[in-house]
Amino acid sequence: MNGTVRSPLRDARGVTLAELAVALGLLGVIMTGVVLAWSTAQQAFFVGSAAAEHQQSIRMALDLMVRELRATGRDATACAFDYTGPTSLDCTAAKVTRCRITRDLQALGYTDHGCRDIFAIPFGQATATSILVRSDKNDTGTIAGTANEDPADESAESVLYALAHGSPPCPPGVRACLTRDDGQGPVAMVAVDIAGLTFTYYPRPGFPPCDAVPLHRSCPPFSLPLGSQRQADNIGRIQITVQSEATIGGERLRRQLDTDVVLKNRS
């Protein structure tokens, strides 16, 4: 028997140049798909992260605004503000005398200027895109910046929120921003890429036209501009709507955030 055992390796055929080219081409197609899928996923991740960060910055600005609006009219002494009743303001000689005696404000030289024409929300500065709010944060019976307040006091007792356009106060290249002015220095910017800001003011229950309405949400809003200080003194709820618009990863991102603030510190 003259048989010869052949090695499988000697029978194996080599790879031709054409087969190698085809294999490399298929590998290239597969790798291209993998890279494109990875790139798309990365782009989506970065856009999503930037969008979330942008929305969070708007939420933080809203939270700051809500906290200060809730404190509107805070006045532990009941001496700081001049509220309008059905017919007249309540900063009378009797109120001034009571405050000087019962709150020990006489040593501060408290006069009717301590409350006269000092409003928690001045009606002329409650507009659709801005609002000025005041609160007696240091319990002195007066508001910083008035005749009886200590000039050295730096508490921000009057704060103006507004929609501003252009630079300054917005950064260069930013069309509109949300600003906060406490009268203590440069106007602070609290949010950028703002496309719109709207304040809607609702009367408190019991004030016309909500005389017999038990819930804030059942009352129609005041028409703007407000017609009197008495209306501003009877704002019970403020609805804030912020619209943002930013370009992130080549995509135009638009968001709208709404929140309500119920004002409790009313005379």
C-alpha positions, 0 to 999 in steps of 0.5 A: 500500500503506497498511500500518502497522507496529505496535510490539510494545510497543503490543500488549503487555498490562499486568499486572492487579492479580489477576496481580500478587497471584498472583505476589506470593503465589507469591513469598511461598510460595517465600521462606517455604520458603527462610527455613524451610530456612535457619532449620532448617539454622542451628538444626541447625548451632548444635545440632551445634556445641554438642553437639560442644563439650559432648562435647569438654569431657567428653573433656577431663575424661576425659583429665585423669582418665586421665593422673592415674590412670595415674600412680597409685602412681608412686614412683621411690624405692620408699619412699612407699607401704605395700603389702599382701602376702599376709599383711601390709603392707610398710612394715617397719622393714627397709624404712624403714632401707633407704630412709633409707640408700639414698635419702638420706632420713635428712636429711628425718627419714624415719621409718616414718610416711613409708610407714606406712598410705600407700596408692596407692588407699585401699580405702575411697575406691575406690567406684563414683562416686569414687576417691582416687589418690596418686603421689610426683610430686616423688620425696621418698619421701613423699606430700604431707600426711603427717608427713614431707612438707615442708608448703611442698610444693604438689604435688598428690600426692593427688587425689580424683575424684568425682561431686558433686550440687548447688551448691556445688561445682557451678554454680547450676542444674547438677544434677551435675558431676565434681569434682577435689580435690587438697587445695590449695584449693577443689574444682575442677569439671572437667565439668558436666551429668553424669548418671552416673559409674561406676568399675569395678575389675578385678584384675591378672592373677595376683591371685585370681580371675585367677590364671591369666588372662593378659589384663586383659579376661578378669578379672571386676571386683571387687565393691564395696565393696572388702573389703580394702586388698590388693584395692585394691593389686592393682587392675590396670585401671579402667573409667570410664563417664561419662554426660552429659545437656544441653539444647541448642537445646531438644533433650535430648542424652545421651552416654556415654563409656567408657575403660579405664586400666591401672595399671602402677605397682604394687608 
